Each structure stands twice: as C-alpha cells, then as structure tokens.
C-alpha cells in the first residue's frame, strides 16, 4: 500500500520500491494524491503501468474532483471511507457519473454501507468491497479499542456477516491496528 514511510506517489519512488522488493512477487499500490494529503493528484498516466491500483490508504479522499479525474483513467481506486457511510454515498455517485474504472471500498464496518454496495452491485456497478475480521467478530459493546473505522454495533456485525455470505462483501482483509496497541486481546465471537 502507498502508506509506507516514503509514500508511493511518484514513478521513481515506485520503481525504487519495486527493485527493493524484487525477490517478492508483489505489485504496489500508488497513492492517489501526493503524500496522501488529498490535495494534488499523482501523475496517473506515468505511474499506472507500474502499479496495481491507487489508494490514499488510511486517509479519505474528500476532494471528489480528484476522484472523478482518477476514475476517468479507468483505474482501480481503493477507497478508505471516513465518515464511512457519507463517503460511500458520495463515491458511488461520482463512480456512476464517470462510468469507468473499478471502485473498491476498504474496511467496511457499517450496515448502511453494506446496503449501499448491495444495491450498487444489483445495478451492475463495478464496485467491490472488503471488511476485516474485527468488524464481524467484535462490536462497540465488546471492545473499546480505538480503531479506524470504528467498531460498529451488533446490527453492523450481522450485516457484515450477511454481506460476506451473499457476496456483497468480496474480501476479508487483515488490517487490525488499534491505538494504543493492546498487550493482550481475547477473541469474542458473536
């Protein structure tokens, strides 16, 4: 992902990174904007041949004009949503307007987002999504660790599990990074 110490936001940085990890079969993700700051877009045309997709991972791209321009290049955008439901709605509207590319929502944790994605898929939009184990195994009544996006409630847990079961959610990803880091964490199953 782009959110490493030296943000993957230019072709030279990406080529250097690819050389560094050449022993591992891996294709990096570029940032959408310089420094993942959400202000100035990266040079998508120059970077596109060297990456799998684009993401300001960990930062929500609030500038919808940049999102629109990026999608017009027919690329994969991996979107971190904060606030989740509001930004999912806005991103879907931009995606429908552009009609190109692939939109992938990261770390979905809310009932409403699952419903939005389910509807988008019924409309044959090229939208995919993932969640993380903590969003169906924990909820805000079981855990009080600070994570992003935050834990949902029991309804959110059920929606995530339902979305996994019916294919609305395509991927289970690992991205558990609470702050501060817990010394010991017990798994609570619902």
FIKOLBA-464396 format. One record per residue (C-alpha): x negated, y, z negated. Coordinates in nm, 4 decimals. Example, Ala and Ser with C-alpha at 12.3 -4.5 7.8 and 13.67 -1.06 7.14 Angstrom:
<atoms>
X: -1.2300	Y: -0.4500	Z: -0.7800
X: -1.3670	Y: -0.1060	Z: -0.7140
</atoms>
This chain:
<atoms>
X: 0.0000	Y: 0.0000	Z: 0.0000
X: -0.1013	Y: 0.3587	Z: 0.0500
X: -0.1149	Y: 0.4453	Z: -0.3202
X: -0.4742	Y: 0.3464	Z: -0.3828
X: -0.7428	Y: 0.5775	Z: -0.5236
X: -0.8359	Y: 0.7126	Z: -0.1785
X: -0.4857	Y: 0.7409	Z: -0.0299
X: -0.4494	Y: 0.5698	Z: 0.3081
X: -0.3378	Y: 0.8765	Z: 0.5021
X: -0.5860	Y: 0.9167	Z: 0.7898
X: -0.7211	Y: 0.6835	Z: 1.0577
X: -1.0822	Y: 0.6982	Z: 0.9263
X: -0.9685	Y: 0.6014	Z: 0.5743
X: -0.7584	Y: 0.3164	Z: 0.7117
X: -1.0415	Y: 0.1859	Z: 0.9318
X: -1.2820	Y: 0.2041	Z: 0.6370
X: -1.0315	Y: 0.0173	Z: 0.4203
X: -0.9771	Y: -0.2476	Z: 0.6900
X: -1.3533	Y: -0.3019	Z: 0.7095
X: -1.3762	Y: -0.3274	Z: 0.3313
X: -1.1093	Y: -0.5987	Z: 0.3151
X: -1.2074	Y: -0.7785	Z: 0.6372
X: -1.2501	Y: -1.1106	Z: 0.4535
X: -0.8803	Y: -1.0999	Z: 0.3628
X: -0.6144	Y: -1.1297	Z: 0.6296
X: -0.4218	Y: -0.8157	Z: 0.5400
X: -0.2701	Y: -0.5203	Z: 0.7225
X: -0.2434	Y: -0.1966	Z: 0.5229
X: 0.0471	Y: 0.0430	Z: 0.4847
X: -0.0257	Y: 0.4091	Z: 0.5560
X: 0.1189	Y: 0.6965	Z: 0.3612
X: 0.3996	Y: 0.8869	Z: 0.5343
X: 0.2559	Y: 1.2192	Z: 0.4176
X: -0.0937	Y: 1.3422	Z: 0.3374
X: -0.1834	Y: 1.2392	Z: -0.0166
X: 0.1717	Y: 1.1021	Z: -0.0609
X: 0.2623	Y: 1.4607	Z: -0.1527
X: 0.5755	Y: 1.4789	Z: 0.0658
X: 0.4661	Y: 1.7991	Z: 0.2386
X: 0.2635	Y: 1.7312	Z: 0.5549
X: 0.3222	Y: 1.4192	Z: 0.7673
X: 0.0329	Y: 1.1936	Z: 0.8623
X: -0.0638	Y: 1.1571	Z: 1.2289
X: 0.1663	Y: 0.8637	Z: 1.3002
X: 0.0648	Y: 0.8244	Z: 1.6669
X: -0.3021	Y: 0.7959	Z: 1.5721
X: -0.2505	Y: 0.5692	Z: 1.2700
X: 0.0304	Y: 0.3416	Z: 1.3983
X: -0.1913	Y: 0.0829	Z: 1.5777
X: -0.3885	Y: 0.0187	Z: 1.2565
X: -0.1109	Y: -0.0335	Z: 1.0027
X: 0.1961	Y: -0.2442	Z: 0.9417
X: 0.4141	Y: 0.0468	Z: 0.8336
X: 0.4348	Y: 0.3688	Z: 0.6367
X: 0.5222	Y: 0.4420	Z: 0.2727
X: 0.4625	Y: 0.7123	Z: 0.0141
X: 0.4899	Y: 0.4229	Z: -0.2345
X: 0.5669	Y: 0.5442	Z: -0.5835
X: 0.6754	Y: 0.8850	Z: -0.4527
X: 1.0136	Y: 0.9505	Z: -0.2969
X: 1.0006	Y: 1.1410	Z: 0.0313
X: 1.2556	Y: 1.4174	Z: -0.0298
X: 1.1877	Y: 1.6025	Z: 0.2980
X: 1.4417	Y: 1.4421	Z: 0.5297
X: 1.2985	Y: 1.6242	Z: 0.8337
X: 0.9720	Y: 1.4334	Z: 0.7835
X: 1.1677	Y: 1.1086	Z: 0.7504
X: 1.3610	Y: 1.1857	Z: 1.0687
X: 1.0409	Y: 1.2633	Z: 1.2609
X: 0.8693	Y: 0.9489	Z: 1.1309
X: 1.1583	Y: 0.7198	Z: 1.2246
X: 1.1680	Y: 0.8729	Z: 1.5737
X: 0.8320	Y: 0.6972	Z: 1.6313
X: 1.0131	Y: 0.3620	Z: 1.5970
X: 0.8114	Y: 0.2514	Z: 1.2932
X: 0.8689	Y: 0.0704	Z: 0.9649
X: 0.9361	Y: 0.3082	Z: 0.6759
X: 0.9126	Y: 0.1516	Z: 0.3304
X: 1.1070	Y: 0.3926	Z: 0.1131
X: 1.0743	Y: 0.4421	Z: -0.2588
X: 1.4024	Y: 0.5945	Z: -0.3776
X: 1.4270	Y: 0.8373	Z: -0.6701
X: 1.7022	Y: 0.9001	Z: -0.7645
X: 1.7847	Y: 0.5673	Z: -0.6079
X: 2.1497	Y: 0.5913	Z: -0.5076
X: 2.1381	Y: 0.9537	Z: -0.3908
X: 1.8294	Y: 0.8983	Z: -0.1764
X: 1.9582	Y: 0.5672	Z: -0.0349
X: 2.2664	Y: 0.7527	Z: 0.0933
X: 2.0553	Y: 1.0307	Z: 0.2453
X: 1.8061	Y: 0.7907	Z: 0.4062
X: 2.0853	Y: 0.5822	Z: 0.5600
X: 2.2416	Y: 0.8964	Z: 0.7108
X: 1.9068	Y: 1.0012	Z: 0.8613
X: 1.8497	Y: 0.6477	Z: 0.9897
X: 2.1925	Y: 0.6398	Z: 1.1573
X: 2.1189	Y: 0.9772	Z: 1.3200
X: 1.7781	Y: 0.8718	Z: 1.4559
X: 1.8804	Y: 0.5189	Z: 1.5557
X: 1.5204	Y: 0.3937	Z: 1.5711
X: 1.2716	Y: 0.2178	Z: 1.3520
X: 1.3145	Y: -0.0051	Z: 1.0507
X: 1.4123	Y: 0.1231	Z: 0.7083
X: 1.3052	Y: -0.0845	Z: 0.4076
X: 1.4158	Y: 0.0122	Z: 0.0575
X: 1.1693	Y: -0.0750	Z: -0.2178
X: 1.2558	Y: -0.1877	Z: -0.5725
X: 1.6355	Y: -0.1721	Z: -0.5520
X: 1.7865	Y: -0.1855	Z: -0.9001
X: 2.1407	Y: -0.0452	Z: -0.8812
X: 2.4821	Y: -0.1887	Z: -0.7961
X: 2.5699	Y: 0.1084	Z: -0.5722
X: 2.2539	Y: 0.0697	Z: -0.3645
X: 2.3284	Y: -0.2975	Z: -0.3051
X: 2.6755	Y: -0.1969	Z: -0.1830
X: 2.5317	Y: 0.0711	Z: 0.0481
X: 2.2859	Y: -0.1758	Z: 0.2007
X: 2.5537	Y: -0.4449	Z: 0.2353
X: 2.7702	Y: -0.2008	Z: 0.4312
X: 2.4755	Y: -0.0822	Z: 0.6437
X: 2.3939	Y: -0.4413	Z: 0.7371
X: 2.7583	Y: -0.5034	Z: 0.8341
X: 2.7205	Y: -0.2021	Z: 1.0668
X: 2.4141	Y: -0.3742	Z: 1.2205
X: 2.1694	Y: -0.1115	Z: 1.0982
X: 1.8070	Y: -0.2256	Z: 1.0883
X: 1.7821	Y: -0.1817	Z: 0.7102
X: 1.6137	Y: -0.4235	Z: 0.4721
X: 1.5575	Y: -0.4168	Z: 0.1020
X: 1.3743	Y: -0.5765	Z: -0.1841
X: 1.4045	Y: -0.5983	Z: -0.5552
X: 1.1755	Y: -0.7128	Z: -0.8324
X: 1.2330	Y: -0.9865	Z: -1.0928
X: 1.2750	Y: -0.7314	Z: -1.3723
X: 1.5876	Y: -0.5923	Z: -1.2031
X: 1.7784	Y: -0.9180	Z: -1.2302
X: 1.6133	Y: -1.0654	Z: -1.5420
X: 1.6203	Y: -0.7561	Z: -1.7665
X: 1.8533	Y: -0.4661	Z: -1.8244
X: 1.8576	Y: -0.1483	Z: -2.0297
X: 2.0220	Y: -0.3287	Z: -2.3251
X: 1.7493	Y: -0.5955	Z: -2.3383
X: 1.4382	Y: -0.3854	Z: -2.2754
X: 1.3409	Y: -0.0262	Z: -2.3439
X: 1.0147	Y: -0.0173	Z: -2.1485
X: 0.9759	Y: 0.2794	Z: -1.9177
X: 0.9592	Y: 0.1581	Z: -1.5576
X: 1.0378	Y: 0.3139	Z: -1.2184
X: 1.3001	Y: 0.2750	Z: -1.1038
X: 1.4528	Y: 0.2330	Z: -1.4495
X: 1.6338	Y: -0.0799	Z: -1.5598
X: 1.9997	Y: -0.0969	Z: -1.4722
X: 2.2799	Y: -0.2389	Z: -1.6817
X: 2.4433	Y: -0.5834	Z: -1.6737
X: 2.6584	Y: -0.4850	Z: -1.3731
X: 2.3422	Y: -0.3888	Z: -1.1867
X: 2.1834	Y: -0.7251	Z: -1.2789
X: 2.4849	Y: -0.9117	Z: -1.1378
X: 2.4821	Y: -0.7003	Z: -0.8203
X: 2.1122	Y: -0.7693	Z: -0.7619
X: 2.1653	Y: -1.1430	Z: -0.8093
X: 2.4682	Y: -1.1314	Z: -0.5780
X: 2.2687	Y: -0.9381	Z: -0.3184
X: 1.9945	Y: -1.1987	Z: -0.3305
X: 2.2482	Y: -1.4785	Z: -0.2972
X: 2.4319	Y: -1.3319	Z: 0.0034
X: 2.1234	Y: -1.1984	Z: 0.1858
X: 2.1885	Y: -0.8287	Z: 0.1294
X: 1.8538	Y: -0.8157	Z: -0.0509
X: 1.5868	Y: -0.9706	Z: 0.1701
X: 1.2809	Y: -0.9971	Z: -0.0538
X: 1.1795	Y: -1.0437	Z: -0.4168
X: 0.8606	Y: -0.8430	Z: -0.4693
X: 0.6273	Y: -0.8161	Z: -0.7659
X: 0.5866	Y: -0.4624	Z: -0.8921
X: 0.6185	Y: -0.4628	Z: -1.2702
X: 0.4260	Y: -0.1660	Z: -1.4052
X: 0.5707	Y: -0.0375	Z: -1.7325
X: 0.4090	Y: 0.2541	Z: -1.9110
X: 0.2541	Y: 0.2194	Z: -2.1571
X: 0.1547	Y: -0.1404	Z: -2.0831
X: 0.3124	Y: -0.3838	Z: -2.3325
X: 0.0814	Y: -0.6186	Z: -2.5226
X: 0.3388	Y: -0.8960	Z: -2.5240
X: 0.6594	Y: -0.9303	Z: -2.3257
X: 0.9184	Y: -1.2044	Z: -2.3611
X: 1.1315	Y: -1.3018	Z: -2.0626
X: 1.5034	Y: -1.2584	Z: -2.1236
X: 1.7327	Y: -1.4452	Z: -1.8881
X: 2.0869	Y: -1.3304	Z: -1.8280
</atoms>
